Protein backbone atom coordinates (compact mmCIF):
# COMPACT_ATOMS: atom_id res chain seq x y z
CA UNK A 1 0.00 0.00 0.00
CA UNK A 2 1.33 3.44 -0.88
CA UNK A 3 0.90 6.58 1.15
CA UNK A 4 -0.49 9.75 -0.44
CA UNK A 5 3.04 11.20 -0.46
CA UNK A 6 4.40 8.23 -2.43
CA UNK A 7 1.61 8.18 -5.01
CA UNK A 8 1.97 11.89 -5.79
CA UNK A 9 5.68 11.71 -6.63
CA UNK A 10 8.08 9.85 -8.87
CA UNK A 11 10.68 9.66 -6.10
CA UNK A 12 12.21 6.19 -5.74
CA UNK A 13 10.40 3.96 -3.26
CA UNK A 14 13.73 2.71 -1.89
CA UNK A 15 14.42 5.98 -0.07
CA UNK A 16 11.80 5.20 2.57
CA UNK A 17 8.71 6.99 3.80
CA UNK A 18 10.47 9.46 6.15
CA UNK A 19 12.72 10.68 3.32
CA UNK A 20 9.79 10.87 0.91
CA UNK A 21 7.81 12.96 3.39
CA UNK A 22 10.79 15.24 4.06
CA UNK A 23 11.47 15.81 0.37
CA UNK A 24 7.85 16.47 -0.56
CA UNK A 25 7.46 18.85 2.41
CA UNK A 26 10.50 20.74 1.10
CA UNK A 27 8.89 20.99 -2.33
CA UNK A 28 10.79 18.21 -4.11
CA UNK A 29 8.02 16.12 -5.64
CA UNK A 30 9.87 14.76 -8.67
CA UNK A 31 13.22 13.12 -9.11
CA UNK A 32 14.16 15.65 -11.81
CA UNK A 33 13.63 18.48 -9.32
CA UNK A 34 16.52 17.08 -7.27
CA UNK A 35 19.04 17.35 -10.11
CA UNK A 36 21.79 19.75 -9.08
CA UNK A 37 20.55 20.14 -5.49
CA UNK A 38 23.54 19.96 -3.10
CA UNK A 39 23.75 16.71 -1.12
CA UNK A 40 24.32 18.73 2.07
CA UNK A 41 21.03 20.58 1.55
CA UNK A 42 19.14 17.29 1.24
CA UNK A 43 21.04 15.67 4.13
CA UNK A 44 19.93 18.54 6.36
CA UNK A 45 16.29 17.47 5.94
CA UNK A 46 15.01 15.37 8.82
CA UNK A 47 14.51 11.84 7.49
CA UNK A 48 16.98 12.02 4.60
CA UNK A 49 20.00 9.89 5.47
CA UNK A 50 22.94 8.29 3.65
CA UNK A 51 20.84 5.47 2.18
CA UNK A 52 18.26 7.86 0.73
CA UNK A 53 21.01 10.03 -0.74
CA UNK A 54 22.64 6.98 -2.35
CA UNK A 55 19.36 5.77 -3.84
CA UNK A 56 18.51 9.25 -5.12
CA UNK A 57 21.96 9.63 -6.71
CA UNK A 58 21.69 6.21 -8.39
CA UNK A 59 18.21 6.99 -9.69
CA UNK A 60 19.35 10.36 -11.04
CA UNK A 61 22.36 8.75 -12.73
CA UNK A 62 20.00 6.39 -14.57
CA UNK A 63 18.53 9.55 -16.14
CA UNK A 64 21.92 11.09 -16.85
CA UNK A 65 21.57 13.54 -13.94
CA UNK A 66 23.16 13.90 -10.50
CA UNK A 67 22.93 15.69 -7.19
CA UNK A 68 24.92 18.90 -6.80
C-alpha positions as CSV (number, residue, x, y, z in Angstrom):
1,X,0.0,0.0,0.0
2,X,1.3,3.4,-0.9
3,X,0.9,6.6,1.1
4,X,-0.5,9.8,-0.4
5,X,3.0,11.2,-0.5
6,X,4.4,8.2,-2.4
7,X,1.6,8.2,-5.0
8,X,2.0,11.9,-5.8
9,X,5.7,11.7,-6.6
10,X,8.1,9.8,-8.9
11,X,10.7,9.7,-6.1
12,X,12.2,6.2,-5.7
13,X,10.4,4.0,-3.3
14,X,13.7,2.7,-1.9
15,X,14.4,6.0,-0.1
16,X,11.8,5.2,2.6
17,X,8.7,7.0,3.8
18,X,10.5,9.5,6.2
19,X,12.7,10.7,3.3
20,X,9.8,10.9,0.9
21,X,7.8,13.0,3.4
22,X,10.8,15.2,4.1
23,X,11.5,15.8,0.4
24,X,7.8,16.5,-0.6
25,X,7.5,18.8,2.4
26,X,10.5,20.7,1.1
27,X,8.9,21.0,-2.3
28,X,10.8,18.2,-4.1
29,X,8.0,16.1,-5.6
30,X,9.9,14.8,-8.7
31,X,13.2,13.1,-9.1
32,X,14.2,15.6,-11.8
33,X,13.6,18.5,-9.3
34,X,16.5,17.1,-7.3
35,X,19.0,17.3,-10.1
36,X,21.8,19.7,-9.1
37,X,20.6,20.1,-5.5
38,X,23.5,20.0,-3.1
39,X,23.8,16.7,-1.1
40,X,24.3,18.7,2.1
41,X,21.0,20.6,1.6
42,X,19.1,17.3,1.2
43,X,21.0,15.7,4.1
44,X,19.9,18.5,6.4
45,X,16.3,17.5,5.9
46,X,15.0,15.4,8.8
47,X,14.5,11.8,7.5
48,X,17.0,12.0,4.6
49,X,20.0,9.9,5.5
50,X,22.9,8.3,3.6
51,X,20.8,5.5,2.2
52,X,18.3,7.9,0.7
53,X,21.0,10.0,-0.7
54,X,22.6,7.0,-2.3
55,X,19.4,5.8,-3.8
56,X,18.5,9.2,-5.1
57,X,22.0,9.6,-6.7
58,X,21.7,6.2,-8.4
59,X,18.2,7.0,-9.7
60,X,19.3,10.4,-11.0
61,X,22.4,8.8,-12.7
62,X,20.0,6.4,-14.6
63,X,18.5,9.5,-16.1
64,X,21.9,11.1,-16.9
65,X,21.6,13.5,-13.9
66,X,23.2,13.9,-10.5
67,X,22.9,15.7,-7.2
68,X,24.9,18.9,-6.8
